């Protein structure tokens, strides 16, 4: 067992299980240390951010993987952390989980500095990633029973409901599960711990359409009813809109966008101008970030749409021209901005 762990020490099994192995020492000590955002009795203040970073930076020699990331994520928020490969998403997670130490800046979870996280703290912090290493020799039931020993509030009934909802046979050995089934098994071995912070790295990967919708509904319900704070990364942009309440996009380690998702989608619109009949394109009172000519007119993408401007937009059209205003999906917006995810 020891040699097996040594040979895979740089795989994601450490990221998924380190939070469990470290709990033993902390439980024996049973200390209640005063920390940032936490009262002297160990309880987190209600208005404190659940996830907090300030100018968080991580460099590897000459490469800056994360550059001055500042975040405040509150109770019950579902934050979608997007960006291309190498943008800093995984580095952010590893800093939050105390796998990496920051070069500079500060990060905390549940009011406790991430550099001081230990076993008792991970009782309320969960992490699930795509391709997470699981003990292939165990059945799902054996794995869940093993995980339950590490958590003070393991919900056995919720665990059974998850297995039923995910259509997983608890007596199936993990090594015989498909890629999507292993993601379900990882979630079913994590969510019953009733965490207060959930970090999900590509949770929709390998899942069928029905299970993706089921997971989105579950995350929304946990956020709404249990104040579960979730940060998820994904390249499946279509899955962000139904579940996320907030959008953060990283590029080369820096924050490009940090905005309420509904507001971000609400200020982006497609404007279709038809019937120009050779007239010059109108000078519309909006900021345009992409445009193209069409067979019957012009198509514009704007990022500062305001319904109150509708009269002014239509007044700017040449005689005989018509204007259609359409909402944009998140993928269309990012494609128009030439943002790679």
N, C-alpha and C positions, 0 to 999 in steps of 0.2 A: 504493500500500500504506500509506504513512504517513498520508495523509489519511483513508483508510478507518478506520484505527485511531483517529485523532483524533475522528472523528465518532461513534464508539461507545465512547468511553473510559469511560462510566459503565455499560456493560453488563457482563454476567457474563463476557464474553470476557477482561476483565482479571483477574477472579478465577480463571479457569481457566488462563490462560496466563502470568500475571505470574510464577508460580513457575518458568517455563521461560526467559523472557527474561532474568531476573536472574542466571542461572547462569553466563553467559559471563564477566562481570567477576570473579566469585569464583573461577572455575577458573583464570583467569590469575594471580590473586594467590596461590592455593594456600596460604592461611594456616591454621594450626591454633591458634585462640585458646582459652585456657582459659575455660570457661563453667560456669554453675551445674550441678551434678550430673554433670560430665564430668571425667574424669581428665586429667592434663597431656598425655597422649599423644593426646587428642582422643576417647577412647572413653568412652561413657556408662557410669556405674556401674550394675551389674545391678539394684540395689534402688531406683534413682531412678524416680520416676513419669515416664511417657512424656509425658503431658499434665498440666500443673500450672497452676492459677490460684489466686490468693489475693486476696480482696476486689476482684476485677476489676470496674471500674466505667467506664461510658461514658455521658456526657451530651451532648446536642445542645441547646445553649442551655438552655431550661427543661425539656426532656424527658430523663428518665433511662431510657435504653434498656436498660442492664444495671446491676444494683445489687448490688455486693459478691459476685460469684460466686466460690465457692471449690470447686475440683475437684482430685482426684488420680486419674488414670486410669493403670492399670498396663499392663504388657505383655500383649498378647493379649486385652484386654478389648474387648467390643463394647458401647458405651454408646449408648442411645437417648435423644436430647435432644428432648423433646416440649414442646409449648406452643402456644397460639393464635398467630395472626398478630400480630406486634408484641410478642411476649413476650420477645424478646432472642436468639433462636436464631441468626439471620443475623449479628447484631452480634457474637455470641460467635465465630463462624467468622472474621469479618473481623479481629477482634482477634488471634486465634490466627495468622492468616496475615500479620500485619503490614500489612494494608490500612488499618486504623484504628489510631490510637494511643490507649491508655487514658487516661481522665481521671485515674484513680487505680488503685492496685492493681498486681498483677504477674501475668504469664503466661509460660509457657515450654513449648517443645516439644523433646523429646529432650534436656532439660537445658539448652537454650539460650534466653535471653530472647527472646520473640517480637519485641520491638522491635529486635533485632539479627539477625534472620534474613536470610540472603542466599542467593545461588545454590547454594552447596555444601550448605547445610542442606536446600534443597528437593529435593535428590537423593533424600531419604528421606521427603518429605512430599507427599501427593497430595490433590487436591480435585476433586470432581465434583459438579455441581449440575444440577437440573432446568432445561431450557431453556438449557443452557450453549452459548454461541456456538462454532460449529465452522466451519472454512474450507469453505464450500459448494462451492468450485470444485475441491477435491481429491477424489480417491478415498480410500476407507478405507486402502488400502495406502500411498498417498502420505502421508497424514496420519500414520500410524503410523511410517513411515520417518523423517519429519521429527521426530516426538517422540522417537524412539529416540536421536537425536544429542545430546539434552540429558541423558541419564542414563547413569551409569557401569555400571549392572548391568542394563541392559535385557535381558529374557528373550525372545528371538525365538520359541523353541519354545512358551512359555506364551502369547505373543501369538497364534500360529497356533491353539492349542487354544481360546482364548477366542473367536476369530472363528468357528471351527467349532461350538463349543457354542452360541454366540449365533445361529448360522445367518445370518451376515453374509457377503455376497459382497465380498471385498477390492477388487474392481475396480469396485464401485458408487460413483458419485459421491454425496457426502454430501447434496447438495441434493435428491436424490431419495429420501432415507430418510424413513420415518415418524417420528413423535415418539418412539415406543418404541425404534425402531431407532437413533435418534440417541443415546439414553441408553446403549444397548449399545455403540455406537461410541465414546462418551466413556469408558466403563469399559475398553474394549479398548485405548484409547490411554493408559491410566493405570496399570492394575494390572501390566502387564509391567515397569514400572520397579521393581517389588518394593519399594514404599514400606514404611516402618515405622509411619507414621501415615497414616490415610486418613480424610478428612472428606467425608461424603456428604450432600448437601442434596437431599431428596426423591428418593432413588435409584429408588424403586419406581413413580414416576409414569409412566404411559403403558405400563408393561410388562404383558404378558399373565400369566395365572395361572401358567403353566408356567415362564416366565422369572423371575418373582418367586421361586418356589420354588428355581429354579436359582441365583439370586443369593444367596439366604439360605444355601443349602448351601455356596456358594463362600466367603462371608464367614466362616462358621463354620470351614471347613477352613483358611483362611488364618490365622485367629486361633489355631487349635489347632496347626497344623504350622509356621507361620512367625512366630508371636508378633506378628501384625499387630494393631495397636491401631486401632480404628475408632470414630468418633463419627458417628452418623447422625441426621438429622432427618427426620421424616415425619408426614403426617397420616393415613397408612394404618396405623392402630393394629394391625390384624390381622397386619401383617407384622413387628411388633416381637417378639412372643412367640417365634417360632421361632429368631431370630437373636441377640437382645440378651442380655447377661449382667447388665446394669445399667440402671437407669431413673433419669433426671433430668427433672423437669418444672419448667418456668419459667412464671411468671405475672407480668406487668408488670415483667419484668426481674429478678425475685427467685426464688430456689430454693424451690419448694413441696415437692418430694420428691426425695431422693437416696438410692437404696436398691438393693440387690441385687434383680434382677427376680424370681428364684425366691422369695426371702423375701417380697417385696411381694405376689406372687400367693398365696403360702402362708398369709399371715395374713388374707386376705380370703375370706369364705365367704357363701353365701346360706343362710339358715335358713328352712325352710318348716315352719310349725306348723299342723297340721291337727287337726280333731276337737275344737275348743274348745267347740262346742255351747252357745254363749251365755256361756261362762265368761270372766272378765276375762283380757286378755292377760297371759301369764306375765312375771315379772320375771327375765329370763335374765341370768346372770353374764358378759355380754359387752358391749363397747361397740358401739352401733348407730349407723350414720351415715345410714341410709335405711330406711324401712319403708312398707308399704302393706297394706291389707286385700285379701283374696282371697275368692272364693266359698266356700271351705271352710276359711278360717282366716286366717293372717297370714304375710307374707313380710318378713324382716329381712335387712339387709346389715350385716355386721360387719367391722371392720378389725383386730381383735385376737384372731382365732381361735387356739385352742391345742387340739390333739387330747386333751391330758390333762384338759381340762374337760368332755369328753363326758358322763361320769357326772353331774357337777353340772348340766349343761344339761338332761339328761333328768329329773333329780330335781326340777327347778323347774317341770316341766309339770303342769298340772291333770290329774286322773284322766281317762283315756280319750283324751287328746291324744297326738299322734305328732309326731316331729321328724325332718325330713330335712335333711341337710347336704350342700351342693353347692359345688364349686369355681366360681369366677367367671373369666370372660375379662377381659382388660385393658380392653377397651372398655366392658364392663358396669360395671366398677369406676369408671372415669372418668365414665361417664354418671351413676352413682349419686351420685358426689361433685359432680356438676354442673360438671365441669371441661371447658372448651372447648379443642379441639385444632385 
